[in-house]
Amino acid sequence: DKIYVGTEKGTLYALSAKDGNTTWSYDTGSSIYSTPCVVGDTVYVGSDNGYMYSNNANSGSLNWKFKADGSIRSSAASDDENIYFGSDDGYVYAISRNDGTLKWKYHTDDSVQSAPTIDGDTLYVGSDDDNVYAININDGSLKWKFTTGDDIKSSPAIWDSKVYVGSDDSQVYALDAQNGAE
């Protein structure tokens, strides 16, 4: 069993859960602020150099990397086929878990550092443009958006058909998951 962590110096580490010793490391060359997403035998992590990395969870070897046009500080979310994440270029990305090919991207008006949350066929994510977005994971189309009073860096939480998200306006919003009504 391993624990995966990224560092400000740009290194992704796999640590033994038993004794904390380094099992392997991979240097991305740029700061890692996102939390690694582990799916099966693969670790996905974004870096400030704009790359989303896919590494073998056992060996650390690089499977592939995908280049966005801005830093990736958003932690990734995953479903059976894709991973989803935001970038400082203002886009939310859906890329294939298998080979890193772009499936779709959705443009917001500012950085996306919020980690997406998936519920059914909807991805919920916040942006520094003050909006919470509900995006169809199948085609990247907008289902709804809700405007708060400031940046949203927190990750949405889903419970009982509600989307809960904090904003830099010091408010926590409870929104209807189907239509975004407050």
LINTA-V732325 format. One record per backbone hydrogen bond with DSSP energy under -1.0 kcal/mol. NH is the residue of the N-H (numbers start at 1). CO is the residue of the C=O. E is the energy in kcal/mol with one decimal. If there is no record, write none. Layout:
nh=(NH:NH)
co=(CO:CO)
e=(E:E)
This chain:
nh=(3:5:7:10:12:13:14:15:16:17:20:23:24:26:28:32:37:39:42:43:44:45:47:48:50:52:53:54:55:56:57:60:63:64:66:68:72:77:79:83:84:85:87:88:90:92:93:94:95:96:97:100:103:104:106:108:112:117:119:122:123:124:125:127:128:130:132:133:134:135:136:137:140:143:144:146:148:152:157:159:162:163:164:165:167:168:170:173:175:176:177:180)
co=(15:13:11:7:26:5:24:3:21:1:16:14:14:12:10:7:44:42:39:55:37:53:51:31:47:66:45:64:43:61:41:56:54:54:52:50:47:84:82:95:77:93:91:71:87:106:85:104:83:101:81:96:94:94:92:90:87:124:122:119:135:117:133:131:111:127:146:125:144:123:141:121:136:134:134:132:130:127:164:162:159:175:157:173:171:151:167:165:163:181:161:176)
e=(-2.5:-2.0:-1.1:-1.8:-3.1:-3.4:-2.5:-3.2:-3.1:-2.5:-2.4:-3.7:-1.2:-2.3:-3.4:-2.2:-3.0:-2.6:-1.5:-2.9:-2.9:-1.7:-1.6:-2.9:-1.8:-2.5:-3.0:-2.4:-2.9:-3.0:-2.7:-2.5:-3.6:-1.2:-2.4:-3.3:-1.9:-2.3:-2.2:-2.6:-2.8:-1.6:-1.6:-3.0:-1.8:-2.4:-3.4:-2.4:-2.4:-2.6:-2.7:-1.8:-3.1:-1.4:-2.6:-3.5:-1.7:-2.4:-2.7:-1.6:-3.0:-3.2:-1.9:-1.7:-3.2:-1.3:-2.6:-3.2:-2.7:-3.0:-3.1:-2.4:-2.4:-3.3:-1.3:-2.2:-3.5:-1.2:-2.7:-2.2:-1.2:-3.0:-3.4:-1.9:-2.4:-3.2:-1.4:-3.1:-2.8:-2.9:-2.3:-2.9)
